[in-house]
Amino acid sequence: MPTPPTRSPADRADTAQTGLVLCADDYSVHAPASAGILDLARRQRLSATSVMVLSPRWPADAAPLREVRDQVDVGLHLDFTSPMACAAGHGRSLGALMLRCTWPLDTALQQQWRTAIERQCDAFEQHWQQAPDHLDGHQHVQQFAGLRELLLAVLTRRYDKRPWLRVSRVAQSGLKPAIIRLWGAGPWQQQLQAAGWLGVGPLRGAYGFDGGEQAYAQRMRQWLQAARADGGLVMCHPAQQVVSDDPIGAARAWEYAYLSSNAFAHDLQAAGVRLVRGSALHS
């Protein structure tokens, strides 16, 4: 089984500060995302990242990620809704998946989805050569009814050392956070607690990928200030440059610009929070 990860200096910082997991989603979705996440990890501006293992980039992108193994938790970004998942044969649009999860799965679909989960775990382990430190879901699918039960069964069978799991209980106002929160966060959290798994939440970082860098910086300051009370996790989606066919390409670039700036370091300190790895919450 994998050895426990080494804690970074951020994990050993002043315990008077509130510990917060900052996780960059979508590692390997494209080259600028991987490059941006790696750079931020080297700067200790992240404490976790989640990998899209269905990307053809993942086998090559695993190697440079090992350079920051001691700085961040590395986990699986379970994918059932991207074009890559559709190409793999199990994916659907987000709306179609949400609709399908409103009634019980038949035996054939349960087997198809279980196989898709197993294959993504296999792809992660094959190239990372270790079990994931954590697991979450692209567009929060990890907590959808039907999927969440299959996922927990697969993880329980595979891993003696349990990864921590994201609970997308979004602690923000607005329609998008409410939809994410209501689409399974409560039952998922209850299921994890009953089974003795570590669920990390509340979640912040949800927005419409609009407004530009200054608006994003202001949002992050608000999330950091709110996290001072309860910790939890903030998700982000940085990339070093815009990819034209990426629907959130512009937002990825301004997220990277802010997170790599001195302003972000100042805002962390001003909010009284420190970045910690979710795996540190096990101890």
C-alpha positions, 0 to 999 in steps of 0.5 A: 500500500502507498506510504503516507505523504510527507507534509509540506511546510504549509501543513506545519504552519501556525496552528492558530490559523484555520487549515484550508484545502485548496484543490485545483481540478482538471489536471491533464485536461490540456497542457496549459492546465497541467502547467499552471497547476504544476507551477502553483504547486511548486509555489505552495499555492495549492494543497491538492489537485484532481486528475482527469485520467480519461485525458490522453495527456495523463500518461505523460503528465503523471511524471512531472506531477511527481516532482510536487508529490511532497507539496500536494495531495493528488486525487482522481477527478471522476468523470462522467460528463466531459467529452472524454467520458462520452468518447469512452462510452459511459458519459452523458451531458450533465443534464442527462446524467442528473435526470437519469440519477432521479430514478433507480439504476437497472442492473446493466447500467449499474455494471456499466457505471461500476466498470467506468469507475474501476477503469478510472481508478486503474488508469490513475494507479497505472500512471501514478503508481500509487492509490489516490490521496482523494477523490472528487467528481467532475461537475460533482458527480461523486455525490449523485444518487446511484453513482455515489453508492457504486463509487463507495463500494468500489473504493471500499473494495480497492483501498485499505488506506482510504482516500478522503472524499469531497463533499460538495456542500457549497457554503455560498448563496446563489442558484448554482451553489444551491443546485450543487448542494441540493444534488446529493451533498447531504445524503453523500455526507451522511453515507460517508459518516455512516461508513467511517470515511473522511468527507471534506467540506464545506466547499467554496469556489463555485461561480459562473466563470465570469467577471475577470481577474479582479472579480475572481480575486474579490470572490476568493477573498470572500471565500477565504474569509468565510473559511476562517470559521469552518475550514473546508475546501476551495476548488479552483481551475487554473491554467497558464493560458487560454485554450480557445476551445475550452468553455472556461478557458478565459476563467482558467487563465485569470484564476492562475494569474491571481493565484500565482500573484503576491496578492493571493499570498497576502490575502491568505495571510490576511484571512488567517487561513493556511493551506493544508493537505486533506490527508493531514486531516486524517491525523 
